[in-house]
Amino acid sequence: MSVAPLRFFASLRLTVVLLVLSIALIFGATLDQVHLGVWGVQEKYFRSFFIFGRIPGTEFFFPVFPGGYLLGGALIANLLAAHFTRFRLSWKKSGIWLTHLGLILLLIGVGLSGLLQEDNQMRIDVGQTRRYSESFRETELAVIDTTAPDYNQVVSIPAAALTDGANFQHPLLPFIVKAVAYYPNATLRMRSQLTNPPPSVATAGEGTDIVATPIPVTANPDESNWPTGFVELVGPDGSLGTFIISTMLQQPEAFSYQGRSWRLALRAKRDYLPFAITLQKFTHEIYPGTDIPRDFASTIRLRSDDGRDDREIRIFMNNPLRYAGRAFYQAGFANNDHTTVLQVVRNPSWRIPYLSCGLIVLGLLVQFGIHLFAFFRRRLGGVPAPAPATS
Amino acid sequence: MKKSIPLFSLFLALAWVGFTFLPARNPGAFDLVGFGRLPVLADGRLKPMDTIARTALLMLQGRQDVVTETGRRLTPEEWLLDVYFRADQADRYRIFRIDNSEVLSLFGLDAGDSARQVRFSFAQLAAGVPELERQAELAGPVEAATRTAFQRGVVELSEHLEYYDRLKYTLQTPNQTDLLGDLGDPARLTADRAGFEAMEKFSPLRAIPPGAADNRLDGWQSAGHALLGILAKGGANPAVSRMAGLGRAWRDAQPDRFNLLVAADQAALAGQFPGAMRRCAFEAFFNEAEPFYTSLVLYVAAFLLAVISWLKWPAELGRAAFRLMALAFLVATGGIVARMWLEGRPPVTNLYSSALFIGWGAVALCLILERINRNGVACSAGAMIGFATLIIAHHLSLSGDTLEMMRAVLDSNFWLSTHVVTVTTGYASTFLAGFLAIIYILRGVLTRTLDKATADSLARMVYGIVCFATLFSLVGTVLGGIWADQSWGRFWGWDPKENGALLIVLWNAVILHCRWGGLVKQRGLMGLAVGGNVVTAWSWFGTNMLGIGLHSYGFTNAAFQGLVTFVVVQLAIIGLAAIPRNKWRSAAVRQTG
């Protein structure tokens, strides 16, 4: 690399510009949360290289502002370049070195969390045992073979892959699953209740009685999205029919084919755990004479499949359980205190922020400590203070 | 004479502070002070009657005084006793503040009736209540953030009227004339059943302690509940009888009986709830002493003295200002420590206490800066912030009791004392840098008083405080991330309040890097530091106004106007700083800035 671009990447001017752009990005994202919700904002502003705007009246999108990945990446490049060109290793600058190293780690950690972190939840009734957690936002199509009396065999397809016309074939399935339509959010109504219903997309099962209408995705945390779609199953001797799939359907579509029983369910994406959790007790304390919550706590029994763990654990506010690479938090409750809602987070990079924060704090303490020490030494020595140092 | 100014002003201020700490005295023969210390269970904690009365009055009418039709001034306790036991009388006190003229017109009332007519009595409003309820129901479904001033007005007033109406059901129903007599006559008592049921349903307070052997908070019950218990199981409840006796003594103006019963109630509870009784007595004393009001007045005095010191007698007036500010700081410290003891919590637990703490932290830093520089600058900035934050705190206190219970997720003294305290210190120091910069800009542009020495010392102070602010806001933000990781499973969730804190860190980083890179000199540094005020105000209040996110606990409407005004003023000051330096009136900046 020639010197001029390196000097540009290393300049403090660039740092300031990038910081100001970051401020604008974060401020804009905060305001936009009212419309997009916190997840929508993260996708649009932070987990992106550019924020795209649309030319009014057209479907033409163009980048209007750098996104989080671009700004974060540029800040890392800027820091690294600065250290290669301007900084010398010296005790006087040791604090800045530490701080910047911590900052680089922090940016990497936040980026990794964005890529790797999975947020799931578990809803368990008192006395119930669960072996899986469910995604908050992602859905999957589960094709379930329920023939065997004591177990089910599941083939699952991520809902995001159900684009029109896509085909799925699997050794465990005697038919091909063909996506006919998929709506991230829809309303379902009974055909009989509509005066002038459109022709049915479904040709088999309950779906023929139901009309699904796509509606815009909502970002309101108080509302839910109801993903809905239609899939056609095609066997070697022709189509079995087109079935409706929707998270709103309580009972999944069931049918028999070649002597085996099958179910088709669109459901929250599941993460099967190598252990089972039983909710033994849920307590919900309030302050006397009010409805202000004081504490929620779930007493659970955890049994691992390998038989090594079988113990009782209390999960409550500010006291999660960390086990098998996942953290379980007391997130809420439902069903008149009969059901607990645990948030399950899987983030292999969760330790990075702790490490980077330690470095940053240490670095700042060292650096400002050096300044402060010098300042007091000058004062006590009676030497007039020079203008603040430039680096 | 000049030489004695510092000593004389300190002596005067000390005398006044001492006076405010004198124990409260009863205005007449009734032991109102004793009554004010009696505990009741409300909002999850035992608090004195005095607090109930004062928070209710602040909420309903924005001040603690009540003036009767005949012009007599009532203490909060007298007002509360009238609400409990002489509702027909209390209904005639003008304690409902209505500022919106459209709301007033619902009642056929007119603000123009007489000059100081913003407060109205329950009796005056009674006829219009059905229409108010209808309007409030219409406004109810509208999201709080999008309500018009009229809709906000009707919702607020109907909540106030409802709370007042409920208070009247605390120790008897408004129509009962002699509960004590009824307690002695089973037939009359049975006839009152519907009234007791209403009391159980409506009263916001649990005023009756559990039986003598029981000292659980949960054992406290509403008077209605206790009376229904007597109806069901027979027997007597001494606490209920004492309260009924208090009612009769108050109505019949028998101070001796009243005082006897207050003493009996205190004696009965002292053994059962000794800690709560001590806290209630102290809380009533704290309410009466109003330390934050005292310190607010002292801040004003310190500010004026500091500003005048730039024109005349710099040494003497500067010292006087410093001493007054130090005294104000001590009084505020006492107030904050008192609140911490009452609550058993670290200093910052809600928006109100954050205002107190921001002021406190900024003033603490100013005391140190003033000791180093001795030019009245840090003193005036500190007094300004101390005053402003106490005014903000006062307005926040109008929405109810400020000693609140912590919701489950916030119920962690460890994180409250680390994350919240550091991040609030970060707010305080960023504000301080901004206010110091305002002094630099205003003095430099508008006056000739900013000499080279003062300008340089201001530049050093601002730079140092920005370093301090960077450290604290960054550490505080990081600790917040760790708390979030511990409680919610994510280090960073891009929640508005988190973003706000991050903006402060980034803004301070921008200032430091501009300075280090030589992109700005003194003048630019000052402009950027004033920008810190805007960023911090956004993080502190603006993010709550979005009404979203895990931290949206302090939505206030009037605050929005205040925030906008503040931001506009700050931008105007930044505009002043942008004036080319040869147009500044102070020569020092013309040469170096």
Interface residues (C-beta under 8 A of the other chain):
Chain A: S11 L12 R13 T15 V16 L19 V20 S22 I23 I26 F27 A29 T30 L31 Q33 V34 V38 V41 Q42 F46 G109 V110 S113 Q117 D119 P221 I286 Y287 P288 G289 T290 I292 P293 R294 D295 F296 M317 N318 P320 A327 Y329 A331 Q343 V344 V345 N347 W350 P353 Y354 C357 I360 V361 L364 L365 F368 H371 F375 R379 A385 P388 A389 T390 S391
Chain B: L41 A42 D43 G44 R45 R206 L217 D218 W220 I372 M405 R407 A408 V409 D411 S412 W415 A459 R460 Y463 G464 C467 F468 T470 L471 L474 V475 V478 G481 I482 W483 D485 Q486 S487 W488 G489 R490 F491 W492 G493 W494 D495 P496 N499 G500 L502 L503 L506 W507 A509 V510 H513 C514 R515 W516 G517 G518 L519 V535 W538 T543 L546 G547 I548 G549
